[in-house]
Amino acid sequence: MEKVKLSVVIISKNEENYIGEAIQSASFADEVLVLDSYSTDNTCAIARSLNARVEKQKWLGFGKQKNKAIQLAKNDWVFVLDADERITDSLKKEIIDMLKEPLYSAYYVARLNDFFGQYIKTCGLYPDYSIRLFNRRLGKFNEVQVHESVEVNGKKGYLKSPMVHMAYDNVTEFINKQKYYAGLSNKPKNKFKAVFSPIWVFVKLYLLRFGFIDGWRGLVISCVYAQYTFWKYSK
């Protein structure tokens, strides 16, 4: 099958357990670019074995690192994929069709999150839209420390099909990652919000956004995001 003029860019650091499937899901693109932050495992070897282009860059922070990957890409149209994400077959078809005649400068893509072996659509985790497909001449990532997003000069559209995010294999990994993200947050210390915001977050996710439907997973997700909110305002 003829490949489409698209660069799928992935930033990586010790992602040997995930990088292979990410690259394989992007095999319809004529370039898969992996910008690696000097992994010490087999990430780069796996990427090269799957014909991905591998470049090296010292870690700059999430936004800056992704912007560097975008700058290195050979095509104007880029799809930014994390190592633990997968482009589904239905999304692939949509992307191919869209690139024949783009109507917008950028496209939001839904993300279906897998928590502890189950897809979660409660807790406000779906559709979890973010801009992932865009013309790099018209957009780039902002350079905040965490939860970076694409800023685009032009009209934006939505794709219907989701990508899949292999979010967390176990609860310990989930807790550790949220603690790490909280440490990167630039929110000022606020005792009032440290006490009351976590309560609101739990109520919102578990009750108002139906986390209870997903049993123990919904409870854990709601509790950990509440804890993340406490860490964010109490650090």
C-alpha positions as CSV (number, residue, x, y, z in Angstrom):
1,M,0.0,0.0,0.0
2,E,1.3,3.5,-0.9
3,K,2.2,5.4,2.2
4,V,0.7,8.9,2.8
5,K,2.8,12.1,3.2
6,L,2.6,12.3,6.9
7,S,5.2,12.4,9.7
8,V,4.3,10.6,12.9
9,V,6.5,11.9,15.6
10,I,7.2,10.1,18.9
11,I,9.4,11.3,21.8
12,S,10.9,8.5,23.9
13,K,13.1,7.6,26.8
14,N,13.3,3.9,27.8
15,E,10.1,2.8,26.1
16,E,11.1,-0.6,24.9
17,N,7.9,-2.2,26.1
18,Y,5.7,0.2,24.1
19,I,7.6,1.7,21.2
20,G,7.2,-1.2,18.8
21,E,3.4,-1.2,18.8
22,A,3.3,2.5,18.5
23,I,5.5,2.5,15.4
24,Q,3.6,-0.4,13.8
25,S,0.3,1.5,14.3
26,A,1.8,4.4,12.3
27,S,3.2,2.3,9.5
28,F,0.8,3.9,6.9
29,A,2.8,7.1,7.2
30,D,5.8,7.7,5.0
31,E,7.9,8.8,8.0
32,V,7.9,7.7,11.6
33,L,10.3,9.9,13.6
34,V,11.5,8.9,17.1
35,L,13.2,11.6,19.0
36,D,14.9,9.8,21.8
37,S,16.4,11.2,25.0
38,Y,19.3,8.8,25.2
39,S,17.5,5.7,26.2
40,T,19.5,3.0,28.0
41,D,17.3,0.1,27.0
42,N,16.4,-1.3,23.5
43,T,14.1,1.6,22.5
44,C,16.2,2.8,19.6
45,A,17.1,-0.7,18.4
46,I,13.5,-1.6,18.2
47,A,12.6,1.6,16.4
48,R,15.3,1.2,13.8
49,S,14.3,-2.5,13.2
50,L,10.8,-1.2,12.3
51,N,12.3,1.4,9.9
52,A,11.7,4.4,12.0
53,R,14.0,7.3,11.8
54,V,15.7,7.8,15.1
55,E,17.2,11.1,16.3
56,K,18.8,12.0,19.6
57,Q,18.0,15.0,21.8
58,K,18.8,15.8,25.4
59,W,15.6,16.2,27.4
60,L,14.2,19.7,27.0
61,G,10.8,19.4,28.7
62,F,7.6,18.0,27.2
63,G,6.6,21.0,25.0
64,K,10.0,21.8,23.8
65,Q,10.9,18.2,23.1
66,K,7.8,17.7,20.9
67,N,8.5,21.0,19.1
68,K,12.0,19.8,18.3
69,A,10.6,16.5,16.9
70,I,8.2,18.5,14.8
71,Q,11.0,20.7,13.5
72,L,13.0,17.6,12.4
73,A,10.0,16.0,10.5
74,K,10.2,16.0,6.7
75,N,6.5,16.6,6.1
76,D,4.3,19.6,6.9
77,W,1.5,17.4,8.2
78,V,2.4,15.7,11.5
79,F,0.7,13.4,13.9
80,V,2.1,13.6,17.4
81,L,1.9,10.1,19.1
82,D,3.2,9.1,22.5
83,A,5.0,5.8,22.8
84,D,2.2,4.3,24.8
85,E,-0.5,5.3,22.3
86,R,-1.8,3.5,19.2
87,I,-3.4,4.7,16.0
88,T,-6.5,2.5,15.5
89,D,-7.4,1.2,12.0
90,S,-10.5,3.4,11.9
91,L,-8.5,6.5,12.8
92,K,-5.9,5.5,10.2
93,K,-8.5,5.4,7.5
94,E,-9.9,8.8,8.6
95,I,-6.4,10.4,8.5
96,I,-5.7,9.0,5.0
97,D,-9.0,10.3,3.7
98,M,-8.5,13.7,5.3
99,L,-5.1,14.3,3.9
100,K,-6.4,14.0,0.4
101,E,-8.1,17.4,0.9
102,P,-7.6,19.0,4.3
103,L,-10.4,21.3,5.4
104,Y,-8.7,22.5,8.5
105,S,-5.3,23.5,9.8
106,A,-5.5,21.0,12.7
107,Y,-7.6,18.2,14.0
108,Y,-8.7,17.1,17.5
109,V,-8.4,13.4,18.1
110,A,-10.2,11.5,20.9
111,R,-8.2,9.2,23.2
112,L,-9.5,6.0,24.7
113,N,-7.6,5.3,27.9
114,D,-6.8,1.8,29.1
115,F,-6.4,1.7,32.9
116,F,-5.3,-1.5,34.5
117,G,-6.5,-3.6,31.6
118,Q,-9.8,-2.0,30.9
119,Y,-11.0,0.9,28.6
120,I,-12.4,3.7,30.7
121,K,-15.1,6.0,29.4
122,T,-16.2,7.4,32.8
123,C,-14.4,9.8,35.2
124,G,-14.3,12.4,32.4
125,L,-11.6,10.4,30.6
126,Y,-13.4,10.1,27.3
127,P,-13.4,11.4,24.6
128,D,-10.3,13.3,26.1
129,Y,-9.8,15.4,22.9
130,S,-6.5,17.0,22.0
131,I,-4.9,18.3,18.8
132,R,-2.6,15.7,17.5
133,L,-2.8,16.1,13.7
134,F,-1.8,19.5,12.3
135,N,0.1,21.4,9.7
136,R,3.4,22.3,11.5
137,R,3.6,25.5,9.5
138,L,0.6,26.7,11.4
139,G,1.0,25.2,14.8
140,K,3.3,24.1,17.6
141,F,3.2,23.1,21.3
142,N,3.3,25.6,24.1
143,E,6.2,25.1,26.3
144,V,4.7,24.5,29.8
145,Q,6.4,21.9,32.0
146,V,3.5,19.5,31.9
147,H,0.1,18.9,30.1
148,E,1.4,20.7,27.0
149,S,-1.0,21.4,24.2
150,V,-0.9,22.5,20.5
151,E,-1.6,26.1,19.6
152,V,-2.7,26.6,16.0
153,N,-3.1,29.7,13.8
154,G,-6.1,28.5,11.8
155,K,-9.4,26.6,11.9
156,K,-9.6,23.3,13.8
157,G,-11.8,20.2,13.1
158,Y,-12.5,16.9,14.8
159,L,-11.8,13.3,13.7
160,K,-14.4,10.8,14.7
161,S,-12.3,7.8,15.5
162,P,-10.1,7.6,18.7
163,M,-6.6,6.5,19.3
164,V,-5.8,4.2,22.1
165,H,-3.7,5.1,25.2
166,M,-2.2,2.3,27.2
167,A,-2.4,4.5,30.2
168,Y,-1.3,2.5,33.3
169,D,-0.7,-1.2,33.9
170,N,-1.0,-1.0,37.7
171,V,-2.1,1.3,40.5
172,T,1.5,2.0,41.7
173,E,2.6,3.2,38.3
174,F,-0.5,5.5,38.2
175,I,0.2,7.0,41.6
176,N,3.9,7.6,40.9
177,K,3.2,9.3,37.6
178,Q,0.6,11.7,39.1
179,K,3.1,12.6,41.9
180,Y,5.7,13.3,39.2
181,Y,3.2,15.5,37.3
182,A,2.2,17.4,40.4
183,G,5.9,18.2,41.0
184,L,6.1,19.8,37.6
185,S,3.0,21.9,38.0
186,N,3.5,25.6,38.3
187,K,0.4,26.1,40.5
188,P,1.3,28.3,43.5
189,K,0.9,26.7,47.0
190,N,-2.6,27.3,48.3
191,K,-3.8,25.7,51.6
192,F,-7.5,26.4,50.9
193,K,-7.4,24.6,47.5
194,A,-5.2,21.8,48.9
195,V,-8.0,21.0,51.3
196,F,-11.2,21.6,49.3
197,S,-10.2,21.0,45.6
198,P,-9.4,17.3,46.1
199,I,-12.9,16.8,47.6
200,W,-14.5,18.4,44.6
201,V,-12.4,16.5,42.2
202,F,-13.4,13.2,43.8
203,V,-17.1,14.1,43.8
204,K,-16.9,15.3,40.2
205,L,-15.1,12.2,38.8
206,Y,-16.7,9.4,40.9
207,L,-20.3,10.7,41.1
208,L,-21.0,13.4,38.5
209,R,-18.9,11.7,35.8
210,F,-20.0,8.2,36.7
211,G,-16.7,6.7,37.9
212,F,-18.7,4.3,40.1
213,I,-19.8,2.5,37.0
214,D,-16.3,1.2,36.5
215,G,-16.1,-0.4,39.9
216,W,-12.8,-0.4,41.7
217,R,-11.0,1.1,38.7
218,G,-13.3,4.1,38.8
219,L,-12.8,4.5,42.6
220,V,-9.0,4.3,42.3
221,I,-8.9,6.8,39.4
222,S,-11.1,9.3,41.3
223,C,-9.0,8.9,44.4
224,V,-5.6,9.3,42.7
225,Y,-6.7,12.4,40.7
226,A,-8.0,13.9,44.0
227,Q,-4.6,13.1,45.5
228,Y,-2.8,14.7,42.5
229,T,-4.8,17.9,43.2
230,F,-3.7,17.9,46.8
231,W,-0.1,17.4,45.8
232,K,-0.3,20.1,43.2
233,Y,-1.5,22.8,45.7
234,S,0.5,21.7,48.7
235,K,4.0,21.3,47.3
